[in-house]
């Protein structure tokens, strides 16, 4: 659908465990998500601040937020969002 979220960049505060690898795998397994990138920006004694970038044909923000929260993390901000058609993302083919 033309109004679907296609990419999302979030600033997230998370505990050291579970790892960013586990979080990335879980987010990537959500329906409508094609790829996830997580970069550590800052580390302190108990937490780390990470930048989470997500792309896909139909990113469901509610599912992303729920998944992040189940990992004990908090979304600090939505830094970037894109919706609609992107020339670099393949269109979903309708099954006819």
TAGIMO-V882184 format. One record per residue. N is the residue number from 1. SS is DSSP state (alpha for helix, beta for strand, coil for the rest). OMEGA is omega in whole degrees, 0 to 359 (none if undefined). D_LAST is the distance of its C-alpha to the last C-alpha in Angstrom with 1 decimal. Layout:
# TAGIMO-V882184
N;SS;OMEGA;D_LAST  N;SS;OMEGA;D_LAST
This chain:
# TAGIMO-V882184
1;coil;186;16.2  2;coil;182;19.0  3;coil;181;21.8  4;coil;173;21.1  5;beta;182;24.0  6;beta;176;23.4  7;beta;186;26.9  8;beta;176;29.9  9;beta;185;33.5  10;beta;170;35.8  11;beta;189;39.5  12;beta;172;40.0  13;beta;183;43.2  14;beta;172;42.9  15;beta;180;45.4  16;coil;178;46.0  17;coil;359;44.3  18;coil;185;41.4  19;coil;176;41.0  20;alpha;177;38.7  21;alpha;179;37.0  22;alpha;179;36.2  23;alpha;180;35.0  24;alpha;179;32.8  25;alpha;181;31.2  26;alpha;178;30.6  27;alpha;181;29.1  28;alpha;180;26.8  29;coil;180;25.5  30;coil;178;24.3  31;coil;178;20.7  32;coil;180;19.7  33;coil;180;22.6  34;coil;183;22.5  35;beta;179;26.3  36;beta;174;29.6  37;beta;177;33.0  38;beta;178;36.2  39;beta;177;39.6  40;beta;180;42.9  41;beta;184;45.0  42;beta;180;48.0  43;beta;170;49.5  44;coil;188;52.3  45;coil;187;53.9  46;coil;186;51.2  47;beta;172;48.1  48;beta;175;46.1  49;beta;183;44.4  50;beta;173;41.1  51;beta;182;38.5  52;beta;178;35.0  53;beta;185;32.2  54;beta;174;28.6  55;beta;178;25.4  56;beta;182;21.8  57;beta;182;18.6  58;beta;182;19.7  59;beta;178;23.3  60;coil;184;24.5  61;alpha;181;28.2  62;alpha;178;29.3  63;alpha;178;28.0  64;alpha;180;29.7  65;alpha;180;32.9  66;alpha;180;33.0  67;alpha;179;32.6  68;alpha;181;35.3  69;alpha;178;37.6  70;alpha;175;37.2  71;coil;179;38.6  72;coil;183;41.7  73;coil;181;40.8  74;beta;174;40.9  75;beta;177;39.0  76;beta;180;41.8  77;beta;169;39.7  78;beta;186;36.4  79;beta;180;37.3  80;beta;175;34.2  81;beta;175;30.7  82;beta;178;28.0  83;beta;179;25.1  84;coil;182;22.4  85;coil;176;21.1  86;coil;179;23.0  87;coil;183;23.1  88;coil;177;23.9  89;coil;179;21.0  90;coil;176;17.6  91;coil;175;14.8  92;coil;179;12.2  93;coil;177;8.9  94;coil;181;6.1  95;coil;180;3.8  96;coil;none;0.0
